[in-house]
Amino acid sequence: MFIVLDGMDGAGKTTQLAKLHQYLFSKDKRFRILSTREPTFGKHGKKIRKMLASQTDPYASSDELFDLYVKDRKEHVGLITSFLKQKDGNVPIVLCDRYYYSTIAYQHAQGVPLRKAVDANKSFPKPDLAIILTLPPEVALQRIAGERGAEKFEQKGFMEKLKQNFLSLKEHLPDRILQVDCSGTVEETFAKIKAAVDGILQAQHL
């Protein structure tokens, strides 16, 4: 099983993924769980992180970043598919913090054509469930203000465009996507995520 948590900065993806990992680990000892993330810490992922840390213009280097994200993902899916193919009597589950949904939403907001962004990612494995966390841009900015300064992808105008891109993903992709408003508490958000994941587990008789 392959589950993705994606969405806006400030939405609490990493916190929710950790809670989901613990929930699944406690739910059934047959579950073998791999938690991973994008960008990775491979050579392409490291270059992405360096670029994001050094730039302040939200529209800079859009094509270069787009190409790096796709290259990073090509390497990353090798790890994901290898883990999911393991057959040792257990149930492999991959939880991924960000995936191609972020690339489409962020780089399209930067100016990369939507069709180009979608087509470049259509060959990658589709998750059993993609959970997209969204919230009002002003709430997102308030949440991250105490963690770090305003980075290129955290300017309000850009984040408003970004939210609309995330919300429109279901119109452009055949994936099973659940949109979750996470402007409530951590526990309220996790209750929605847990219900959706339990539904997938039940459908797969797990």
Secondary structure, 3 states (H helix, E strand, C coil): CEEEEEECCCCCHHHHHHHHHHHHHHHCCCEEEEEEECCCCCHHHHHHHHHHHHCCCCCCCHHHHHHHHHHHHHHHHHHHHHHHHCCCCCEEEEEEECCHHHHHHHHHHHCCCHHHHHHHHCCCCCCCEEEEEECCHHHHHHHHHCCCCCCHHHCHHHHHHHHHHHHCHHHHCCCCEEEEECCCCHHHHHHHHHHHHHHHHHHCCC
